[in-house]
Amino acid sequence: MRSETMKGHNMLRSITHVGLLQLVDNQQFTPPIRRNSSLLSILVFLLFAMVGTVSAEPVRILGIGNSFTVDALEQHMQPLLGAEGVDAVIGYPYRGGTWLSQHDAWSQRNDTLPYNYRKFKDGQFTSTGLGTYSLKMAMEDEPWDWVIIQSDHDSAGIYQSYVPYMEHLIDFVHANCSNPNVKIGFYMTWAYDEGSTYSSFKLYGKNQQTMYDSIIAAAQQVMANHPELELLIPAGTAVQNARTSYMGQRLNRDGYHLHYNHGRYIASLIWYEKIFGVSALDVTWKPESITDYCADMCRHAVHAAVETPYAVTSLADNFSEPEHETIEPGTESHLKRMTVNGQNVVLGEDTAFTVKVDYTRTPVALYAYPIDNNAELNITDAYGADIERDVTKPWYYPLVTPEKGATVTYTIRVISEAMGADETIYKLSLVGAEAADITYPIASRADMEDFAEAVNGGSYALNAEVTEDFNMDHTKQDCWKTPIGTKDHPWTGTFDGKGHTISGFNIYYVDDPTLSAYTFVGLFGYIQNASIRRLRIIGTEESYFNRPSSGTDDTQNKAFSILCGCSEAGTIQDCSVSMPIFTNVSGSVGMIVGRNADVSGAAATVIERCYVGGTWRIRHKGIYGGIMGYGYNAVIRDSYSTCTMALQQDKGARIGGVLGYVNSSSSARSLKIENCHFYGKLTPFDGATTTSYIGAIAGVFNGTSVTAVNCWYREGSAPAVFGQHNNNSQGAQSATKTQFADGTVTEALGAAWEQGTSYPTLKAPEEEPTGIESIQPSDVRSQKILRNGQLYLMYKGTMYSVQGQKIFQY
């Protein structure tokens, strides 16, 4: 009954921009009633006529903001509107972190296309890609009924940041919108999480209350000084209201963006209530990912904010911690095991399980492996989550992650047909901890993608280990597109392949000419003080790094790899990559590392005991190294390449079997290649003698702080040992195929090597040691590294404390 009523209301709302009085006065239809009939009779007739004869226009809403507008519109708004029977078109030109001043500047330039225009219409979502749309193009796309302008969240509480840009944007909307009756609203954002580490939080003394009060004061000034604004969407107050409930500081996913589930639901609800005039308390739809109790809290938080937009309404009395019954222990487990972020929890022994989890509020992964495929798993958490499903494969559930030091208890019920429908009940307690304490298990493509999503979603220090070999089953159209870690948010954890192989791996990347800098592509995008070890990657299809003809040339800030795009003080050990590659980018390309980050004061990147192989096709100028592309402040030790690298166009490439390019005379930016060999083949473009530099060990190897020690290459494998160099003490030499095969080169390379069929190969890595060994901290061969905020010494693949005590061997 309510659904049909809502549809009628929504049909009326959807034509409000036409105007009911104008509809009657213009005699678009003539009601068979007198002019002096009651208003109620007229409205009833209009509703009847519209249902029968009028095709209602959708309500058109354009959002101008940044990722905080995305929080409101992209996930929950469309299903909410659909459930409520509302036909709407929603558009938003998106570019992350955009300020009002930037929107204003870009609105005046039609030759600038800074945005990705995203749009929901007719049940379809479209996204044009970054750098394809201007603000004017978005404004002219539809006859918008509403245009909602959001402040930048950094300066939402600083009124000066609105002047004169809000006024300019209001004028811009009226000048460019084809609907003369367009209405303009203001979207007030929220204060950051109490524990937020976001840099702009310091503008408010890193105090949530100070930031909220500042946002309220600025919003009041904005509304008072801009009477053209017909609507205030007080999302900041709705969020602050919700924080007075049992949710507390659980409204954000990364300290400032809203939580994907309840946080974004609040943002969508308040847009809905303010624009369509329907109380959030009357909304029945909710995301499946939140409970009825949580959804009810969100609705009350929103409606209270609409009623009192500039003051907090406490929900503490009505939405305190839900009560739970006392659960008696079950008698038998019907699950083999559960895994919570990599830590196994064995059921059937006790009802109290305590597992530490990452406190960054990325949802915790719980995997349950059933003995009986007909078993049902039901989970109830401290916030009322209730999930019950039949499945035929391992179950995955997202759990609410507690804050650091806090505890969340889940009640787990297992019902199994095989056990006569007996019910077994357990409790699982999750305790908030540092992400570095967590190890994420990876045994499939889905696991790998989930790990990438968790890291890029905020768990930047999350660790992982591969538990078995698996196939990614990539194709060109369906391949790896989510590098782990970015320059702004590097990955800082440990990834242990445990000697397992990831096969079927492929990257298909076409450079976007509109992106100016910081493109890092690979399984890992950008790592910092991180460790990758004991991992094998195999791809049978050709990985593809391409640039359009208008693409930018940038070897400094564009790096491409199979394993790691860019490393800042990373350690990569006992890894191998084997696959064909096509590269047509003017960037830095290497199969293990694309480039090392040139960061002042950072420790060196260390690549040890690694192997690469495969056929390369190179068609553009750039820097290409079998193991590493662009090297500064790095060590490549006990590693080798068997790559066949063919230059197919002579455009000034730098190509090396081991390293592509280094040029440094600074001790802080030194590079060393030690105990390495090249047994591949480098083929120059016909007649390429002056514009490209090709060398078996390195393409360009210049500088007084650049050294090669005890390196070997197969005779005739390349035009030179170094394509270009100005250092006369290059410790590299050629050997014949016979010397590579008879043990001569193997013996020269040292203890890490053993003789293969045709050339030296690396010995298998040693097992993790037990017991304690030590070195002298003054040992000049050791290297200082900073990891997870602690200083350590590295020597021959082993980590020591600064006192010289052995910590771990890689």
N, C-alpha and C positions, 0 to 999 in steps of 0.2 A: 504494500500500500504506500509506504513512505517513498519507495523507489519511483513509482509512477508520479507521485506528487512532486518529487524533486525534478523529474524530467520536465514537468510543466513549468515549474519555476525557472528552470534553466533555459527553456525555450523563450520565456519572456525576457530573461536577462540577455539572451544572445542577440536580441534586436533592439536593445535600448539605444544604440547609437543611431538607429533610424528615427526613433521618437514616436511614441504612440499618438500624441496629439497631431503631429504632422501627418501620420498615417491616415487619421480620420479626416483632417481638414483638406488634404489633397484628394480625398475620395478615391483612394486606391481600392477600397471596397466600401459599400454603403450598408451599415448595419440596419436592420429593419426595426429600429427603436428610435424614439424621439431624442433630440439633443438633451432634453432635461431628464433623461433616464439616469438612474443612479450610477455612480462611478463603478460600483461593484458589478452591476449588470453589464456595463461596457467591457470591463476587464474579462468577465466570464465569456462574453461573446467573442472578444478578441482571441482569447486562448483557444476557444473552440474553432474559430476560423483558421488560426495558425496551424493547429494540429491537422486540419483537413485540407488546407489549400496553400499555406505559405511554407516555402523552404527556408528555414531559418539560417541566417549567416552565422558563421562561427565568431567567437570573441577572439580578437587578435591582440596578442601581448608581446611586446618587445622589451627585453632586458638589456640595459647597458651597464656593464660592470666588469667583474673578473671571476675568479674561481668561486667567490662567495655567492655570486649569482648562479653559477653552475650548481652549487650545493642545493639551492632552492628548486631549480628547474629540471635538472637532467635525470634524476633517478626516480623520484616518487610522484612528480607532478602529473605526468601523463596518465599513469594508472589511477591516480586519485580522481582526476577529472573524468576519466572514462567510467569509473564506478559510480560517480555522482551524476552521470548523464549529461555532461557538459561538452559541447563541441568547441574546441579552441585551437588556434594556431599560436605556437610559441616560438619565438626566434631570439637568438642572442649572439651578437658578434663577440667572439671570445679571444682574449689574449691574456694569459696569466699575469697577475700582479699589476694590472693597468691602473693608473691614477686618473682622477678627474681631469687633471691638466693634460695628460696624454690623450684622453678621449677628445678633449677640446681641440688640441693641436691637430689631431688626425681628422677631425670632422671638417677642418678647413682645407684639407688637401685631397683632391680626387685622384692624384697620381700616386698616392701611398695606399698600399693594400696590407695593412698589418694584421688583419683578423682571420680567424677561422669562423665562418658563419655556420652556426648549428641551428637546426630547425625541426620542430615537430609539426607535421601537418598530415591530415587524413590517415592517421595511424602510422605514419612513416617518419623515421628519423634520418636526417641528412646532415652531413658534415663536409664542408668544402675543403678543409685543410688550412693550416696556418699560412698566412701571407697571400690570401686569395680574395679578400673582400675589404671594402672600405665601409666606414660608418654610414656614408650617404647611400651606398648601394643597399645596405640592410634597411635603412629607413624607407627607401623607395620600393622595397620588395613587396610590401603589403600595405593596405590602408589601415594602419594600426589603430586600435581603440584605446590601448593603454601603452605608454612607454614608461618603464620603471628605471630610474637612475640610481645606481649604487655608488656610494663613496668608496675610495680605496680603504681597505680594512686597516692598513697601517696607521693612517692619519684620520680615521673616522672620528676621533675625539678632539681634533684640532680644527677649529672653525676656519682658520686662515687658509686651510687646504681646499676649501670649497669656493673661495673667492678669487677671481670672478667666474670660475669655470662652470659652476652650476647654472648661473644666469646665461652664460653663453650656450650651454647645451640645451637649456629650455628654449631659447630662441632658435637654435638649430632644428629642434624637433618641430616647432610650429612652421618653420620655413620649408621643411623638406617632407613632411608627412602629407600624404594625399587626402587623409581624412581631416577635414577642418574642425571636427569635434573631438579630436584626439585629446585624451586626458593624460596628465603626467604625474607620476608618483615618485616618492623617495623611499629607498630601501635602506633602513638603518641596521647596520651589522652589529656584531656581538664582541664582547671582551674576550680576550684569549684565556685559555686554560691557566689555572694558577701556577702550574709547573712548566709553562711553555718556555721553550728555549729560543723561540723565534726572535730574530734580532730587533725588530721594531717594538717589542714589548718593553724595552728599556725606555722608550719615550714616556711611559707611564709608571716608571719606577718599578717595573716588573710586578705590578700590583693590580689584580683583577678588578677590585672595587674602584680603584682610581681610574682605570681605563673605562669601566662601565659608566661611572659618573661623568667622565669627559665626553663620552659618546652621547649621553642624554643631553648634556648642556649644548653640544654642537648641533644636535638634531633639532632642539627647540629653536635655536637661532636660525637654522636653515629654513624651517617651516614658517617662522615669523617674518623672515626677510624675503621670502619667495612665495607670495600668495598664489602664484600660478600653479604651485604644487597642490593637487587636489587629494592627495593620499599619502599617508605615512604608513609604511610597513615596519612595525617595531620588532623585528626579529631579535635584536639585541636584548630586549626585555623578556621576550619569550624564552630565550636560552637561559637568561639569569633566573627567571622563575623556575625553570626545570632544575636548575642547580640547587634549589632549596629542598628538592625532594630527595628520595633515596638515591637518585642518580649521582648527586654531588658533582664531582669534576669528571664525569664520564661522557660529556657532551661532545668532545672533540676527538678526532682520530690521530692528530699529529701535533696537538697543542694550539692550533688555530682554526683549521678547517673543521667542519662539522663531521661527527660520526656518520658513517654511511647509512646506518639504520635509523635509530631514534633521532639523531641530530638533524639529518636531512628531512626526516618526516616533519619535524617541527617547522623547518623553513618552508616546506611546501604548503603545510597547513595554514601558515599565517598569510602567505600570498593568496591562498584560496579564500580565506575568510575576508580579507580586506578588499579584494577585487570583486568577488561575487556576492559579498554580503550575507553569506551563510555561516552561521556559527560553527566553529570547529567542533563544538560539543555534539552537533548533529551529524557529523561525519562518521560513517561506519567503516569505511575502507581503512586498512592498515597494511603495512608490509608484512609478509609472512615471517620475516626475520625478527620481529619483535612481538612481545606477548600482549594480550588484551590489557593487562595491568599497566604495562609500559605505555601502550597507545593511549589509554585513558589519561595518564599523567601528561603526555604530550599535548593532548587536546585541551586540558585545563590550563596548561602553561601558556598556550597560544591564546585562548579566549580571554584569559586574565590580562594578557599583554594588550589585546585590542581594547579592552575596557579601560585599562590604566596603562597607557603606553610609556609614561615617563617615570614609573615607580615599580619596584619589585613587589609581586604578590607571593607570599610564602605558601608553598605546598607541603610543608613539613608535617602538618597535622593529618592531612588526608592521604599523603603518599609517603609514608615512612617505610622502613624495610618490611617486606611481606613476611608474615609468619609462616613457619614450616612445622609440619608434624614430626614427631620423633620417629625415626625409622629403625626398626630392629634389623639386625644383620641377616642376610640370606644364608642359605645352606650350601648352594652350589653355583658355580659360575658356568654360564653358557657361552662365554666369549673366550677366545684364545688369549687375547691381550688387547690393551688399548695403548695408543701412543699419543702423548700430549707434547707437541712441539719437539718430538724426537726422544722423549723420555718414556720408556715403557712402564706401564702400570699393570701389574699382574692382578687379576681379579680372583676372588675365591679364597683369599687368605685373610683378609681383614676388610673392615668397612671404612677405614680411614686411610686415604691416600693423599699425600701432600706432594705437589709438583710445583717447582718454580717456573714462572712464565715471564715473558717479556712485558715490561710495564709501559711500553710505548703505545699501548692501546690498539695495536694491530690485532684483529681477532685471532684468538688462539685456535689452532687446528687440533681437533680430536679425531683420531682414526680408531674405529672399532672393527676387529676382524672376527666375523662370526664363525662358529663351528657349524651352526645350523642356519642355512640360508633363509629359512622361514621365520627366524627369530625376529622379534621386534625390539628395538632399542628406544627407550623413552628417557629423556633427560629433562630435569627440572632444575633451574639454577636459582640463586638467591633473589633474582629479579623476576621470577615467574615464567621463564622460558619453558615451553612445553612442546617437545618435538617427538613425533612418533611416526615411524615409517617402516614399511617392508622393503627390503632391498635384497639383491642377489650378489652383491660385491661389497668390498670393504666400505664402511660408512664414513663419511666426513661430516663433521659438524663444526660450525664456527661458535666459539664460546666467548663470552664477555671477558676481556682481559682486565684483571685488577690493577690498580695503581701499585707502584713500588711500595712494598711493605704491607699492602692490604691483602685480605684473603677473601676469596669467593668460594662458596661450597656448592657443588652440584650433587643432586640426588639422581642416581642412575638405576633404572628399572629394566630388567631384561626378562622378556616373556618368550618362551620357546615352545613350538609345537612338539618338537622332538622330545621334550622333557614333560610332556603332558600339560602344557600351558602353565607350568609352574612359574611363579614370579620370583625373581632374585633381585635384591635391592642392595645398592652400594652407595657410598658417598665418596666424592672426589673433591679435595680442597686444592685450589690454585692460589699460589702466593706470588705476588708481584716481585719481579727480580730484574736485574740488568739483562738486556738482550744477549750480551756476551756469554751469559750462563746457559743459554738455550742452544740445543742442537736439533736442527730440523731434518727429518729423514727423507731421503729422495730415492724413489724406486720406479719412477715413471715420468713420462712427459708432463702429466698433470701436476705431479709433485714439483717438478722443476718450474713450471709456470706459477704455481702457488707460492713457491719460495721467492721468485722474482717479484710477485705482487706484494708479498709481505715486506720485503726489503724496501721496495720503492714506495710502499705505503707508510713507511715510518720506522720500521725495525732495521735501521741501518747497520746494526752490529750483530744481526742474527747469524748464527753459525749453521752449517749444514754438513751432512755426510751422505754419500751415496751408499746404499745398502745392497744393491745388486746391479748387474748389467741391465740396460734397457735401451729401447729403440725410440727415437723421437718421431720417426716416420714423417719427416719433413718433405714438403714439395716446394716448388718456387712460390706457389700461391699461398701455401700454408706452412710458414717456416718461423724461425726465431725472430721476434720483433720487439722483445722487451729486455734490452740490456739491463743488467743488475747494477744499480748505482749510477748516479749522475755527478757532474762536477759540483753542482750545488749541494747534493746529498750523496757523498761517496759511500760505497759499501765498505765496512771496516771489520768484518768478521773473519771467520776461518771456514774454508770449504775443503773438505777432505773427501776425495774420490775413492779412498780405500782400495785403490788399484782397479776399480771397476771401469767399464767402458760405456760411454754414451755414443751410440751409433745412430745413423740416419739423421745426423745434424746438418742443418743448412741455414744460411743467411742470404736473403735476397734484399739488398738495400739500394735504393736509388736516391742519391743526394738531393736534398731540397734546396734549390738556389736561393730561396728567401730566408733561409736560416743563416745568420751571419757567423756564428761561432759555436764552439763547444759541442761538436758532434762526435760522440764516442760510441762505437758500435762493436759488439761482440757478445759472447755469452755473458760476460761482465762488461759493463760500460765504463765505469770509473771506480777504481778501488783506492783506498788510502790506509796505509799501515795494515793491510789485510794479507791473508795467507791463502793460497790455492795450492793444493798438493795432491799427488797420487791420482791423477785423473787422466783418462784417455778419451779423446774425441775422434770419431771417425765419420766422415761424410762421403757418400758415393756420388752424390750430385754436386755440381759445381756451385760453390758459393759465389755471390755476385755483388760486387761493389761498383756502382755505376754513377755517373754524373750526367745530367743533361747538358746540352751545348752552352746553356747560360749559367751553369754551375760555377760557384766560386772556387778559386784556387787558394788553399789554406792548409799547409802542412803542419802549422803550429797547433791549430785548434780542431782539426778534423783527423781522427785516427780510427782505423778499422782493423779488426782482428777477428779470429775465430774464438779465441779464449778471452782476451782482455783488451778493450780499446785503449785505455789509458791507466797507467799505474803511478801512484804517488807513494813511494816508500813501501811498495808491495813486495811480497816474497812468493815466488812461484817455483815449486820444486816437484820433480818426478812426474812431469806432465808430458803428454804427447798429443799432437794434432796431425791428422793425415786426411787430406781431401783436396780436390781440384779447386782452383780459385780463378775467377775472372775479375780484373780490377781496371777500372777506367776513371779513377778518382785522383784528384791532385791533393792527396792527404798522405798520412803516414800509415803504412800497412805492414803488419807482421803477424805471423800465425799464432805466436804466444802473446806478444804485446805489440799493439800498434805504435805507441810512443810512451816514453816516460815523462811524467809531469815535471816541468822545470820550475820547481817551487823552492824558494830560498830557505835554507835551513833544514829541508827535509832529508831524511835518510835515503840512501841509495835503494833503488829497486834491484832485487836479486833474482836472477833466473838461474836455476841449478838443475842439472840432470834432466834436461828436457830434450825432446826429439820432435822434428817436424818433417813431413814428407807430402808430396803432391805436385801436380802440374799447375803452373801459373800462366795465365795469359795477361800481359800487361799492355795497355793501350793509351797511356797518358803519362805526362810528366807527374812526378811525385816521388815518394820515398818508399822503397819496398825492401824489406829484409825478411829472410826466411823465418828467423826466430823473432827479431825485433825490428820495427821500422825505424823510428827516430829515437836516438839514444842520448840522454844526458844523465849524469849521476846514476849510473847503473853498472851492474856486474853481470856478465853472462859467463857461466862457468860449467865445465863438464857437460856440454850440450852439443848436439849435432843436427845437421840438415841434409836431407837427400832430395830437396826440391828441384824440379826442373822448371826454370823460370825463363820464359820467352818474351822478349820485348818485340811487340808487333807494330809499334809506331815510334819513331824517334822524336820525342818532344822534350828531351831534357830530364830523363828519369835518373834516379840514383838507386841502383839495385845491388844488393849483396846477399850472398848465400846464407850468411848468419845475421848481419846487421845492414840496414839501409844507409844510415847517415849519422855522423857525429862530427862536430867541429868545435873544439873547446880547448882553451888554455887555462881554464880556471879549475883550481883544485876542488872547489865546491861543486863543480859540474863535470867531474871526471867520468871516464868510461873505461872499463877493462873487459877484454875477452880472453878467457884463460882456459886451456885444456879443451879446446873445441875443434870440431872438424866439419868439413863440407865435402859430401860425396854425391852431389847432384850435378846439374848442368845448367849453365847460364848462357843463353843464346841472344846476342845483340841483334837489333834490326839491321838489315843489310845496309852497309855504309855508315852505320852509327859510330862515329869515332870522336866527335867533338862535343856534342850536346848532351850525351848521356854518359854516366860513369857506372861501370859494371865491374864488380870484383868478387872473387870467390868468398872472401871473408867479409868484406864491406864495400859498399859503393863509394862512399866518401868517408875517409878516416883521417881527419885533420886535427892538429892541436897537440900541445906539449903535455896535456893531462890525459891523453888518449893512448892506451897501450894494448897490445896483443901479446900474449905469452903462451908459448907452446901450442900454437894452432896449426892445423894441417888442412890441406885441400888436395883433391885428386888431380893429378897432372892432366892438363887439357880441359878441365871442367869449366874454365872461365877465361876471358881475355887477360885478366890480371888477378893478382891476389887482392889488391885494393884498386878500385877504379880511379880514385884520386887520393893522394896522401902527401903530407909534408913532414912526416916524422920518420927519421931514418932508422929507428930501432924497432921495427915492426916484427914481433916474434912469430912469424908465420912462414910456412914453407910447404912446398909441394912434395907429394910422394906418388909413386906409381901405383897402378891397380894391384900389382903383386905385393907391394909393401903394405897396402891397406889390407890385403887378404892373408898375409902370412904372419901377422902379429907384430910387425915392426912398429907400426903406428900405434897399435894398442898398448904396447909396452911403454912407448914414449908418453902417451896421454896420462897414465897413472892408475892409481888404485881403484878409481870409480868405474873402470872400463873392463870389458871382457871381449874376446874375439868372436865376431859373428861370421857368417858365411863369406861375405865379401868385404866387410869393413867393421871397425870397432863399434860395439853397442854398449849400452849402459847396464851395469849390474842392477838386479832388482833392489829396490830400497829396503833398508833394514827395518825390522819391526820396531815399534815404539819401545824404548828401553825401560827397564825397571831399575831401581836403585838410584844412587846419586853419584855423579862424577863432578869434577870441577876443573876449571882452568884458572890461570892467573888473569885477573882483570886487566893487567897491564899488557897482556899479549897484543902485540901490534897487529896481528892478523885478525883479531876479532873486530866486529863492527857493532856500533851502537844503533839500536832501533827503538822507536817509540811505538808501543802497541797498547791500545785500550788505556791510554793515559799513564802507562808504566814504562820505565826505561829498562831495556834488556841488552845483553850482548849476544851477537850471533857469530858462531864460528863453525865452519864446515857443516852447515845444516843443522846445528844444534843451538837451542836457545838457553842462555844462562842468565841468572840474576846478575846485577852489577857487582855483587860480591864474589861472583865466579861459580856459584852453585848451579848445577844442571837443572833446567826446568823441563825441557822437552826436546825431542829430536824429530825432525821432519823426514 
